Amino acid sequence: MAGPSWLAAALAAVMIATAACCAGRLAAACRWRRFTEVDADAVHVVMGVAMAGMLLPRLSPLPVPAWQAVFGTAAVWFACQAAWSRLGRTAAASPWRSAHPLPHLVESVAMIYMLGALPGSWPDWPGRAMAMPGMGGAPVAVGGTVSTLAVLLALFMIGYVLWTADQLTALARAAPPLRPPGGAALAPKLAACAKIAMGIGMGYMLVLMV
């Protein structure tokens, strides 16, 4: 299955914009001491850059193994957060950490999976090794089990996008007295929009690998 090159370029631009938005949230949190999901925003910054590089190879600043190490570390972090949350540990309830680590764990695993399925060998950095299947060149044959995993991950991302969109709608419908003053009212909406954009992009890329 192949996607048009113009769509790959447009999606790469959206991923870069999403990464920039998350980087801005981190900078604002540091500057004005506003609570934000530091771990989620940080992983979305690198995720946006990595996904843009998978769509357009010339945008990738790192080789595949480096990206895999980054997302492997992120997967371990969010797995620990999810485990602490299940055990009722207070550390997982920090306002500086994601309140819902499981989706970010799945995102990190999906990134490791997609990076591992890239055509070419990693020493070809920064060019051929970062070309997504279906985004130019010959498609890569994918086995049944791996294809099923791509479908499951894509379905999860679709569900996550729908759930986040519902949360965004709830924020928009909140009564004015419940909304925080100033720019703080916009921060949760920006975070939700960034998650939706990241989920849509990842879901689309996973579908291309089926």
FENLINLIN-V269765 format. One record per residue. N is the residue number from 0. RES is the residue in one small letter. SS is DSSP state (H for helix, E for strand, - for the rest). OMEGA is omega in whole degrees, 0 to 359 (NA if undefined). Layout:
BEGIN
n=N res=RES ss=SS omega=OMEGA
n=N res=RES ss=SS omega=OMEGA
END
This chain:
BEGIN
n=0 res=m ss=- omega=184
n=1 res=a ss=- omega=177
n=2 res=g ss=- omega=180
n=3 res=p ss=- omega=183
n=4 res=s ss=H omega=180
n=5 res=w ss=H omega=179
n=6 res=l ss=H omega=176
n=7 res=a ss=H omega=180
n=8 res=a ss=H omega=180
n=9 res=a ss=H omega=180
n=10 res=l ss=H omega=177
n=11 res=a ss=H omega=178
n=12 res=a ss=H omega=178
n=13 res=v ss=H omega=180
n=14 res=m ss=H omega=178
n=15 res=i ss=H omega=179
n=16 res=a ss=H omega=179
n=17 res=t ss=H omega=177
n=18 res=a ss=H omega=179
n=19 res=a ss=H omega=178
n=20 res=c ss=H omega=180
n=21 res=c ss=H omega=176
n=22 res=a ss=H omega=177
n=23 res=g ss=H omega=177
n=24 res=r ss=H omega=178
n=25 res=l ss=H omega=179
n=26 res=a ss=H omega=179
n=27 res=a ss=H omega=179
n=28 res=a ss=H omega=179
n=29 res=c ss=H omega=185
n=30 res=r ss=H omega=186
n=31 res=w ss=H omega=177
n=32 res=r ss=- omega=175
n=33 res=r ss=- omega=180
n=34 res=f ss=- omega=175
n=35 res=t ss=- omega=177
n=36 res=e ss=- omega=187
n=37 res=v ss=H omega=183
n=38 res=d ss=H omega=180
n=39 res=a ss=H omega=180
n=40 res=d ss=H omega=181
n=41 res=a ss=H omega=181
n=42 res=v ss=H omega=178
n=43 res=h ss=H omega=174
n=44 res=v ss=H omega=182
n=45 res=v ss=H omega=179
n=46 res=m ss=H omega=179
n=47 res=g ss=H omega=179
n=48 res=v ss=H omega=181
n=49 res=a ss=H omega=180
n=50 res=m ss=H omega=175
n=51 res=a ss=H omega=178
n=52 res=g ss=H omega=176
n=53 res=m ss=H omega=179
n=54 res=l ss=H omega=178
n=55 res=l ss=- omega=188
n=56 res=p ss=H omega=184
n=57 res=r ss=H omega=181
n=58 res=l ss=H omega=184
n=59 res=s ss=- omega=180
n=60 res=p ss=- omega=185
n=61 res=l ss=- omega=174
n=62 res=p ss=- omega=183
n=63 res=v ss=H omega=182
n=64 res=p ss=H omega=179
n=65 res=a ss=H omega=177
n=66 res=w ss=H omega=180
n=67 res=q ss=H omega=178
n=68 res=a ss=H omega=180
n=69 res=v ss=H omega=184
n=70 res=f ss=H omega=172
n=71 res=g ss=H omega=176
n=72 res=t ss=H omega=179
n=73 res=a ss=H omega=180
n=74 res=a ss=H omega=179
n=75 res=v ss=H omega=180
n=76 res=w ss=H omega=183
n=77 res=f ss=H omega=175
n=78 res=a ss=H omega=177
n=79 res=c ss=H omega=179
n=80 res=q ss=H omega=179
n=81 res=a ss=H omega=179
n=82 res=a ss=H omega=178
n=83 res=w ss=H omega=180
n=84 res=s ss=H omega=179
n=85 res=r ss=H omega=181
n=86 res=l ss=H omega=179
n=87 res=g ss=- omega=179
n=88 res=r ss=- omega=182
n=89 res=t ss=H omega=181
n=90 res=a ss=H omega=182
n=91 res=a ss=H omega=183
n=92 res=a ss=H omega=180
n=93 res=s ss=- omega=178
n=94 res=p ss=- omega=178
n=95 res=w ss=- omega=180
n=96 res=r ss=- omega=182
n=97 res=s ss=- omega=177
n=98 res=a ss=- omega=181
n=99 res=h ss=- omega=185
n=100 res=p ss=H omega=185
n=101 res=l ss=H omega=179
n=102 res=p ss=H omega=180
n=103 res=h ss=H omega=173
n=104 res=l ss=H omega=179
n=105 res=v ss=H omega=177
n=106 res=e ss=H omega=181
n=107 res=s ss=H omega=177
n=108 res=v ss=H omega=179
n=109 res=a ss=H omega=178
n=110 res=m ss=H omega=178
n=111 res=i ss=H omega=179
n=112 res=y ss=H omega=182
n=113 res=m ss=H omega=178
n=114 res=l ss=H omega=179
n=115 res=g ss=H omega=181
n=116 res=a ss=- omega=181
n=117 res=l ss=- omega=177
n=118 res=p ss=- omega=178
n=119 res=g ss=- omega=179
n=120 res=s ss=- omega=187
n=121 res=w ss=H omega=178
n=122 res=p ss=H omega=179
n=123 res=d ss=H omega=179
n=124 res=w ss=- omega=0
n=125 res=p ss=- omega=185
n=126 res=g ss=- omega=192
n=127 res=r ss=H omega=185
n=128 res=a ss=H omega=183
n=129 res=m ss=H omega=180
n=130 res=a ss=- omega=180
n=131 res=m ss=- omega=172
n=132 res=p ss=- omega=180
n=133 res=g ss=- omega=181
n=134 res=m ss=- omega=181
n=135 res=g ss=- omega=183
n=136 res=g ss=- omega=183
n=137 res=a ss=- omega=176
n=138 res=p ss=- omega=180
n=139 res=v ss=- omega=177
n=140 res=a ss=- omega=182
n=141 res=v ss=- omega=181
n=142 res=g ss=- omega=183
n=143 res=g ss=H omega=182
n=144 res=t ss=H omega=180
n=145 res=v ss=H omega=178
n=146 res=s ss=H omega=177
n=147 res=t ss=H omega=178
n=148 res=l ss=H omega=178
n=149 res=a ss=H omega=179
n=150 res=v ss=H omega=180
n=151 res=l ss=H omega=179
n=152 res=l ss=H omega=179
n=153 res=a ss=H omega=178
n=154 res=l ss=H omega=177
n=155 res=f ss=H omega=182
n=156 res=m ss=H omega=177
n=157 res=i ss=H omega=178
n=158 res=g ss=H omega=179
n=159 res=y ss=H omega=177
n=160 res=v ss=H omega=180
n=161 res=l ss=H omega=180
n=162 res=w ss=H omega=180
n=163 res=t ss=H omega=177
n=164 res=a ss=H omega=177
n=165 res=d ss=H omega=177
n=166 res=q ss=H omega=179
n=167 res=l ss=H omega=177
n=168 res=t ss=H omega=179
n=169 res=a ss=H omega=177
n=170 res=l ss=H omega=182
n=171 res=a ss=H omega=182
n=172 res=r ss=- omega=182
n=173 res=a ss=- omega=179
n=174 res=a ss=- omega=181
n=175 res=p ss=H omega=180
n=176 res=p ss=H omega=182
n=177 res=l ss=H omega=183
n=178 res=r ss=- omega=178
n=179 res=p ss=- omega=183
n=180 res=p ss=- omega=172
n=181 res=g ss=- omega=183
n=182 res=g ss=- omega=180
n=183 res=a ss=H omega=180
n=184 res=a ss=H omega=183
n=185 res=l ss=H omega=186
n=186 res=a ss=H omega=179
n=187 res=p ss=H omega=179
n=188 res=k ss=H omega=177
n=189 res=l ss=H omega=179
n=190 res=a ss=H omega=180
n=191 res=a ss=H omega=179
n=192 res=c ss=H omega=178
n=193 res=a ss=H omega=179
n=194 res=k ss=H omega=179
n=195 res=i ss=H omega=180
n=196 res=a ss=H omega=180
n=197 res=m ss=H omega=180
n=198 res=g ss=H omega=179
n=199 res=i ss=H omega=180
n=200 res=g ss=H omega=181
n=201 res=m ss=H omega=178
n=202 res=g ss=H omega=179
n=203 res=y ss=H omega=181
n=204 res=m ss=H omega=177
n=205 res=l ss=H omega=179
n=206 res=v ss=H omega=178
n=207 res=l ss=H omega=184
n=208 res=m ss=- omega=181
n=209 res=v ss=- omega=NA
END
